[in-house]
């Protein structure tokens, strides 16, 4: 059963890699959308926890940098 899970995980990662190969800018664009959402939170909910911690800004930066590194590798 463990071998079957490994094959399934390997197969799904391979399919995900094949999906992302022609769409190199998808993950960095997702990161930029999160950064824009953070900008909206700054104006719409100025005192909220999400606005003060800049959670979407940090996640967006991490995802965008990861996406750039991944697209460079693909």
C-alpha positions as CSV (number, residue, x, y, z in Angstrom):
1,X,0.0,0.0,0.0
2,X,2.9,2.4,0.7
3,X,4.3,1.7,-2.7
4,X,1.0,2.6,-4.3
5,X,1.0,5.9,-2.5
6,X,4.5,6.7,-3.6
7,X,3.6,5.9,-7.2
8,X,0.5,8.1,-6.9
9,X,2.4,11.0,-5.4
10,X,5.1,10.7,-8.0
11,X,2.6,10.5,-10.8
12,X,0.6,13.5,-9.5
13,X,3.8,15.6,-9.0
14,X,4.8,14.7,-12.6
15,X,1.4,15.7,-13.9
16,X,1.6,19.0,-11.9
17,X,5.0,19.7,-13.3
18,X,3.8,19.0,-16.8
19,X,0.9,21.4,-16.2
20,X,3.1,24.2,-15.0
21,X,5.8,23.9,-17.6
22,X,4.0,25.9,-20.3
23,X,2.4,28.2,-17.7
24,X,5.6,29.6,-16.2
25,X,4.0,32.9,-15.0
26,X,1.0,31.4,-13.2
27,X,2.5,31.1,-9.7
28,X,4.2,34.5,-9.7
29,X,0.9,36.0,-10.9
30,X,-0.8,34.3,-8.0
31,X,1.7,35.9,-5.7
32,X,1.0,39.3,-7.2
33,X,-2.7,38.8,-6.7
34,X,-2.1,38.1,-3.0
35,X,0.0,41.3,-2.7
36,X,-2.8,43.3,-4.4
37,X,-5.4,41.7,-2.0
38,X,-3.1,42.9,0.9
39,X,-3.2,46.4,-0.6
40,X,-7.0,46.3,-0.6
41,X,-7.1,45.1,3.0
42,X,-5.0,48.1,4.0
43,X,-7.8,50.5,2.7
44,X,-10.9,48.5,3.3
45,X,-10.1,47.1,6.8
46,X,-7.4,49.4,8.2
47,X,-7.4,48.2,11.8
48,X,-7.9,44.5,11.2
49,X,-5.4,41.8,12.0
50,X,-4.9,40.9,8.4
51,X,-4.1,44.6,7.6
52,X,-1.7,45.1,10.5
53,X,0.2,41.8,10.0
54,X,0.4,42.1,6.2
55,X,-0.2,38.4,6.0
56,X,-1.1,38.4,2.3
57,X,1.9,40.5,1.5
58,X,4.2,38.0,3.0
59,X,2.5,35.0,1.5
60,X,2.4,36.7,-1.9
61,X,6.1,37.5,-1.8
62,X,7.0,34.0,-0.8
63,X,4.8,32.5,-3.5
64,X,6.0,34.9,-6.2
65,X,9.7,34.2,-5.4
66,X,9.0,30.4,-5.3
67,X,7.2,30.7,-8.6
68,X,10.1,32.6,-10.2
69,X,12.6,30.0,-9.0
70,X,10.3,27.2,-10.2
71,X,9.8,28.7,-13.6
72,X,13.5,29.2,-14.0
73,X,14.1,25.5,-13.2
74,X,11.4,24.4,-15.6
